[in-house]
Amino acid sequence: MGVRGNLAGRELSRRGPLGRVAGAAAAVLITAFGAEGADVAVIVNSGSTNTPGFRIAIEQSGDAEYTAVPRRAIRPSNGQPTQTHLQLADTLVKRLYADLDAAKPFSSLPMQRCAKSASFGTTLTIALGFQETPDLSCGGGDSEKLKALLRDANEIVKVFNSR
C-alpha cells in the first residue's frame, strides 16, 4: 500500500498544536492501514506562525510523499494540500530505518533544548508507529543516535527541496 491518500493527513506530534490529534491520528492510521501503516516513517516540520511546515511519509519501499502544511496563522483552506511523490534512493531509506531501529525506544533519546522564537520557532521530529523522536531541530548534542536521525531527515528534506 502506498503512502498516498489518508497518510497525507497524518498528524504525528505530541508537542505543539499538532499534539491534540496525535493519538487519534495514529489510531486511525493503524485501523485504516493495519500494521503496515505503523511502519511508515513520518518526518514532521511543525511550521510556525510565519513559516509553513511539512510532512514527509516514507515507506520502507522508498515510496515517499511530501505534503506541505500551511502556516499556523493562515486558516486551513478547503483545497487539497500540496503533495509531491518521489521514490527515494534505497541506500537512504535503509539507513533511515536502520537509524530509527537503533534509536528505539525513542523515549530513551535525550531531549535537546534550544531557544526558539514564538513566531518563527519550528520543531522537526520523526514518527514511527506510536513513537516520536524528540525535536531534532535543536541538534543532536552528544547523542550519536540523534545526530544520525537529524542527518537522515535533512538529507530527505533536501531531496524534496531540490525538485
Backbone as CSV, one residue per row, in Angstrom:
resi,resn,N_x,N_y,N_z,CA_x,CA_y,CA_z,C_x,C_y,C_z
1,MET,0.855,-1.173,0.000,0.000,0.000,0.000,0.896,1.229,0.000
2,GLY,0.566,2.250,-0.796,1.374,3.455,-0.920,1.114,4.433,0.210
3,VAL,1.927,5.471,0.247,1.770,6.495,1.279,0.723,7.517,0.880
4,ARG,0.186,7.386,-0.320,-0.812,8.340,-0.790,-2.101,8.218,0.006
5,GLY,-3.015,9.117,-0.198,-4.327,9.039,0.444,-4.300,9.578,1.848
6,ASN,-4.846,8.803,2.766,-5.027,9.284,4.136,-3.722,9.558,4.867
7,LEU,-2.604,8.978,4.430,-1.333,9.258,5.109,-0.941,10.717,4.973
8,ALA,-1.424,11.381,3.923,-1.089,12.795,3.739,-1.601,13.630,4.895
9,GLY,-2.683,13.201,5.523,-3.257,13.956,6.634,-2.766,13.507,7.987
10,ARG,-1.813,12.612,8.023,-1.334,12.058,9.291,-0.611,13.134,10.100
11,GLU,-1.093,13.394,11.279,-0.509,14.412,12.157,0.108,13.688,13.337
12,LEU,1.429,13.641,13.391,2.066,12.919,14.488,3.060,13.821,15.209
13,SER,2.574,14.492,16.186,3.447,15.279,17.043,2.803,15.370,18.403
14,ARG,3.531,14.959,19.423,2.979,15.016,20.774,3.071,16.408,21.355
15,ARG,3.855,17.271,20.749,4.053,18.605,21.279,3.481,19.619,20.307
16,GLY,3.161,20.785,20.817,2.693,21.881,19.984,1.265,21.680,19.522
17,PRO,0.869,22.441,18.497,-0.529,22.431,18.064,-0.977,21.110,17.463
18,LEU,-0.056,20.289,17.018,-0.458,19.003,16.452,-0.714,17.959,17.536
19,GLY,-0.347,18.270,18.760,-0.446,17.309,19.848,-1.844,16.794,20.120
20,ARG,-2.854,17.606,19.874,-4.234,17.196,20.165,-4.709,16.052,19.290
21,VAL,-4.095,15.874,18.145,-4.581,14.852,17.229,-3.649,13.644,17.115
22,ALA,-2.527,13.674,17.822,-1.523,12.626,17.645,-2.060,11.229,17.915
23,GLY,-2.645,11.011,19.063,-3.144,9.682,19.399,-4.255,9.232,18.474
24,ALA,-5.189,10.123,18.188,-6.305,9.778,17.307,-5.821,9.478,15.897
25,ALA,-4.885,10.280,15.397,-4.372,10.063,14.047,-3.646,8.731,13.945
26,ALA,-2.845,8.420,14.943,-2.124,7.148,14.925,-3.098,5.980,14.982
27,ALA,-4.131,6.097,15.803,-5.128,5.030,15.894,-5.872,4.851,14.578
28,VAL,-6.215,5.956,13.946,-6.900,5.884,12.645,-5.985,5.239,11.612
29,LEU,-4.718,5.609,11.615,-3.768,5.053,10.670,-3.638,3.546,10.841
30,ILE,-3.494,3.107,12.079,-3.364,1.678,12.338,-4.634,0.955,11.906
31,THR,-5.785,1.528,12.218,-7.052,0.909,11.841,-7.191,0.850,10.327
32,ALA,-6.868,1.959,9.653,-7.067,2.030,8.208,-6.042,1.215,7.431
33,PHE,-4.793,1.209,7.888,-3.734,0.586,7.117,-3.121,-0.632,7.791
34,GLY,-3.584,-0.990,8.956,-3.057,-2.149,9.652,-1.626,-1.935,10.091
35,ALA,-0.924,-3.013,10.320,0.451,-2.936,10.814,1.376,-2.256,9.825
36,GLU,1.077,-2.384,8.508,1.931,-1.752,7.509,1.986,-0.246,7.724
37,GLY,0.853,0.381,8.020,0.811,1.822,8.251,1.673,2.223,9.423
38,ALA,1.797,1.337,10.416,2.608,1.649,11.599,4.085,1.677,11.263
39,ASP,4.484,1.079,10.158,5.883,1.016,9.777,6.301,2.141,8.836
40,VAL,5.444,3.119,8.635,5.767,4.261,7.794,6.418,5.336,8.655
41,ALA,7.620,5.732,8.280,8.305,6.808,8.998,7.762,8.134,8.484
42,VAL,7.501,9.061,9.396,6.963,10.364,9.009,7.830,11.466,9.616
43,ILE,8.459,12.251,8.744,9.218,13.417,9.170,8.232,14.575,9.227
44,VAL,8.171,15.253,10.364,7.218,16.351,10.533,7.962,17.627,10.923
45,ASN,7.777,18.658,10.120,8.212,20.002,10.482,6.935,20.733,10.848
46,SER,6.840,21.198,12.090,5.595,21.771,12.605,5.191,23.063,11.920
47,GLY,6.146,23.757,11.317,5.846,25.088,10.823,5.661,26.025,12.008
48,SER,5.378,27.263,11.725,5.178,28.248,12.789,4.168,29.274,12.303
49,THR,4.002,30.312,13.082,3.098,31.382,12.682,3.524,31.963,11.340
50,ASN,4.822,32.048,11.119,5.345,32.701,9.921,5.994,31.758,8.917
51,THR,6.062,30.495,9.220,6.756,29.545,8.357,5.877,28.328,8.099
52,PRO,5.682,27.954,6.831,4.900,26.748,6.570,5.669,25.503,7.016
53,GLY,4.945,24.467,7.354,5.558,23.205,7.745,5.360,22.166,6.663
54,PHE,5.707,20.925,6.977,5.526,19.831,6.018,5.538,18.498,6.742
55,ARG,5.055,17.488,6.049,5.138,16.096,6.473,5.708,15.307,5.313
56,ILE,6.628,14.415,5.606,7.150,13.507,4.586,6.945,12.094,5.108
57,ALA,6.077,11.341,4.459,5.828,9.943,4.824,6.709,9.070,3.939
58,ILE,7.488,8.169,4.561,8.447,7.339,3.841,8.193,5.872,4.148
59,GLU,7.810,5.126,3.131,7.651,3.685,3.301,9.002,3.003,3.195
60,GLN,9.106,1.782,3.697,10.357,1.035,3.602,10.712,0.713,2.158
61,SER,9.735,0.747,1.267,9.984,0.522,-0.164,10.672,1.719,-0.813
62,GLY,10.702,2.873,-0.108,11.286,4.085,-0.650,10.252,5.039,-1.236
63,ASP,9.003,4.579,-1.337,7.927,5.445,-1.804,7.715,6.531,-0.752
64,ALA,7.799,7.795,-1.170,7.712,8.900,-0.211,6.770,9.976,-0.724
65,GLU,6.098,10.608,0.223,5.143,11.662,-0.107,5.401,12.870,0.782
66,TYR,5.628,14.017,0.151,5.826,15.287,0.828,4.506,16.037,0.772
67,THR,4.023,16.482,1.922,2.787,17.260,1.997,3.083,18.571,2.701
68,ALA,2.844,19.666,1.994,3.037,20.989,2.585,1.906,21.274,3.558
69,VAL,2.238,21.930,4.668,1.261,22.316,5.685,1.279,23.840,5.765
70,PRO,0.122,24.500,5.635,0.110,25.965,5.660,0.612,26.520,6.987
71,ARG,1.036,27.779,6.943,1.449,28.465,8.168,0.308,28.429,9.165
72,ARG,0.647,28.432,10.449,-0.374,28.379,11.502,-1.269,29.609,11.498
73,ALA,-0.760,30.741,11.035,-1.534,31.974,11.074,-2.626,31.993,10.004
74,ILE,-2.507,31.098,9.029,-3.480,31.066,7.940,-4.521,30.003,8.238
75,ARG,-5.771,30.339,8.056,-6.837,29.348,8.256,-6.677,28.236,7.238
76,PRO,-6.988,27.012,7.645,-6.896,25.911,6.689,-7.835,26.143,5.513
77,SER,-7.337,25.867,4.332,-8.175,26.013,3.148,-8.986,24.741,2.941
78,ASN,-9.988,24.831,2.120,-10.790,23.660,1.783,-10.149,22.861,0.672
79,GLY,-9.104,23.418,0.043,-8.422,22.724,-1.042,-7.500,21.636,-0.526
80,GLN,-7.007,20.842,-1.450,-6.088,19.771,-1.093,-4.705,20.346,-0.813
81,PRO,-3.996,19.796,0.169,-2.627,20.254,0.426,-1.722,19.899,-0.755
82,THR,-0.661,20.674,-0.919,0.300,20.405,-1.981,1.064,19.138,-1.645
83,GLN,1.108,18.209,-2.599,1.798,16.938,-2.364,2.760,16.650,-3.503
84,THR,3.889,16.035,-3.149,4.878,15.595,-4.116,5.236,14.156,-3.776
85,HIS,5.274,13.309,-4.794,5.619,11.894,-4.597,6.960,11.612,-5.264
86,LEU,7.828,10.894,-4.558,9.134,10.511,-5.079,9.477,9.097,-4.640
87,GLN,10.384,8.489,-5.358,10.992,7.236,-4.937,12.380,7.592,-4.429
88,LEU,12.610,7.419,-3.139,13.907,7.753,-2.546,14.915,6.646,-2.817
89,ALA,16.183,7.015,-2.799,17.261,6.050,-3.001,17.203,4.971,-1.926
90,ASP,17.394,3.747,-2.342,17.323,2.598,-1.438,18.310,2.728,-0.280
91,THR,19.521,3.219,-0.564,20.530,3.346,0.496,20.089,4.338,1.564
92,LEU,19.462,5.438,1.157,18.989,6.445,2.104,17.859,5.897,2.969
93,VAL,16.927,5.193,2.358,15.787,4.638,3.095,16.255,3.556,4.071
94,LYS,17.147,2.683,3.625,17.655,1.635,4.516,18.407,2.238,5.697
95,ARG,19.196,3.295,5.443,19.920,3.948,6.529,18.955,4.603,7.509
96,LEU,17.906,5.282,6.992,16.901,5.900,7.864,16.273,4.858,8.775
97,TYR,15.804,3.760,8.207,15.140,2.747,9.024,16.109,2.047,9.975
98,ALA,17.358,1.864,9.573,18.356,1.292,10.483,18.614,2.244,11.647
99,ASP,18.708,3.543,11.341,18.932,4.529,12.401,17.714,4.625,13.328
100,LEU,16.508,4.520,12.767,15.300,4.524,13.605,15.272,3.302,14.517
101,ASP,15.618,2.135,13.961,15.646,0.912,14.785,16.689,1.033,15.896
102,ALA,17.850,1.589,15.574,18.918,1.737,16.570,18.529,2.714,17.674
103,ALA,17.644,3.663,17.363,17.255,4.692,18.333,16.101,4.258,19.238
104,LYS,15.488,3.112,18.969,14.339,2.666,19.775,14.779,2.235,21.155
105,PRO,13.961,2.423,22.154,12.729,3.197,22.126,13.049,4.688,22.096
106,PHE,12.271,5.444,21.334,12.537,6.870,21.181,12.441,7.611,22.511
107,SER,11.683,7.066,23.435,11.544,7.713,24.748,12.863,7.739,25.516
108,SER,13.826,6.904,25.101,15.133,6.888,25.776,16.094,7.924,25.191
109,LEU,15.716,8.558,24.099,16.586,9.561,23.483,16.601,10.834,24.328
110,PRO,17.744,11.484,24.415,17.809,12.715,25.216,17.026,13.847,24.556
111,MET,16.375,14.648,25.372,15.647,15.822,24.883,16.639,16.962,24.777
112,GLN,16.822,17.488,23.586,17.696,18.640,23.385,16.841,19.895,23.526
113,ARG,17.337,20.860,24.233,16.627,22.122,24.434,17.344,23.216,23.654
114,CYS,16.550,24.116,23.088,17.129,25.273,22.417,16.112,26.415,22.431
115,ALA,16.606,27.622,22.426,15.732,28.794,22.428,15.096,28.946,21.051
116,LYS,13.795,29.242,21.057,13.068,29.433,19.800,12.135,30.615,19.919
117,SER,12.011,31.331,18.827,11.087,32.451,18.761,9.655,31.927,18.774
118,ALA,8.770,32.655,19.425,7.355,32.269,19.444,6.751,32.300,18.049
119,SER,7.202,33.202,17.209,6.640,33.333,15.864,7.371,32.504,14.820
120,PHE,8.660,32.271,15.013,9.452,31.614,13.983,9.919,30.215,14.374
121,GLY,9.704,29.811,15.613,10.196,28.521,16.076,9.418,27.363,15.482
122,THR,10.133,26.366,15.003,9.523,25.146,14.478,10.121,23.946,15.195
123,THR,9.474,22.810,15.040,10.033,21.558,15.536,10.195,20.612,14.360
124,LEU,11.152,19.713,14.461,11.391,18.692,13.449,11.466,17.362,14.179
125,THR,10.560,16.471,13.865,10.529,15.159,14.509,10.367,14.069,13.454
126,ILE,10.654,12.846,13.865,10.374,11.677,13.029,9.505,10.746,13.866
127,ALA,8.380,10.347,13.302,7.471,9.424,13.972,7.508,8.075,13.267
128,LEU,7.380,7.038,14.056,7.293,5.682,13.523,6.339,4.924,14.433
129,GLY,5.191,4.564,13.890,4.169,3.936,14.720,3.729,4.906,15.799
130,PHE,3.726,4.447,17.031,3.304,5.285,18.150,4.474,6.012,18.802
131,GLN,5.660,5.923,18.218,6.832,6.575,18.787,7.183,7.823,17.993
132,GLU,7.764,8.803,18.694,8.205,10.035,18.047,9.505,10.487,18.686
133,THR,10.429,10.935,17.852,11.703,11.418,18.363,11.513,12.750,19.075
134,PRO,12.479,13.119,19.903,12.486,14.499,20.417,12.701,15.455,19.242
135,ASP,12.569,16.734,19.502,12.776,17.767,18.491,14.215,17.697,17.976
136,LEU,14.359,17.387,16.687,15.684,17.279,16.085,16.241,18.626,15.663
137,SER,15.396,19.650,15.587,15.873,20.964,15.141,16.798,21.618,16.165
138,CYS,16.850,21.065,17.367,17.767,21.588,18.388,19.143,20.925,18.301
139,GLY,19.334,20.062,17.330,20.612,19.385,17.154,20.673,18.085,17.918
140,GLY,21.766,17.370,17.734,21.913,16.068,18.363,22.642,16.073,19.680
141,GLY,23.248,17.220,20.030,24.017,17.256,21.278,25.106,16.204,21.250
142,ASP,25.207,15.434,22.329,26.212,14.371,22.427,25.677,13.027,21.958
143,SER,24.437,12.982,21.484,23.808,11.725,21.100,24.075,11.385,19.629
144,GLU,24.817,10.316,19.408,25.085,9.869,18.038,23.800,9.418,17.351
145,LYS,22.866,8.875,18.126,21.593,8.435,17.545,20.788,9.622,17.033
146,LEU,20.712,10.697,17.818,20.004,11.894,17.361,20.709,12.523,16.163
147,LYS,22.029,12.557,16.185,22.786,13.119,15.061,22.504,12.344,13.777
148,ALA,22.437,11.009,13.874,22.160,10.180,12.694,20.754,10.450,12.162
149,LEU,19.776,10.557,13.063,18.402,10.827,12.635,18.271,12.214,12.013
150,LEU,18.954,13.197,12.576,18.934,14.547,12.022,19.557,14.553,10.628
151,ARG,20.667,13.861,10.467,21.311,13.757,9.147,20.351,13.138,8.137
152,ASP,19.697,12.036,8.515,18.748,11.368,7.618,17.602,12.300,7.232
153,ALA,17.011,12.955,8.222,15.889,13.862,7.963,16.321,14.989,7.036
154,ASN,17.471,15.587,7.307,17.948,16.695,6.469,18.205,16.252,5.032
155,GLU,18.756,15.062,4.856,19.021,14.562,3.505,17.713,14.311,2.747
156,ILE,16.715,13.779,3.429,15.438,13.516,2.768,14.735,14.827,2.419
157,VAL,14.760,15.780,3.337,14.180,17.105,3.047,14.885,17.733,1.845
158,LYS,16.199,17.602,1.792,16.972,18.168,0.697,16.554,17.568,-0.653
159,VAL,16.279,16.274,-0.669,15.842,15.616,-1.912,14.563,16.264,-2.419
160,PHE,13.615,16.481,-1.513,12.339,17.099,-1.921,12.526,18.571,-2.284
161,ASN,13.376,19.285,-1.572,13.579,20.708,-1.859,14.302,20.932,-3.181
162,SER,15.053,19.933,-3.656,15.783,20.075,-4.926,14.883,19.800,-6.126
163,ARG,13.665,19.382,-5.897,12.725,19.071,-7.003,11.942,20.270,-7.394
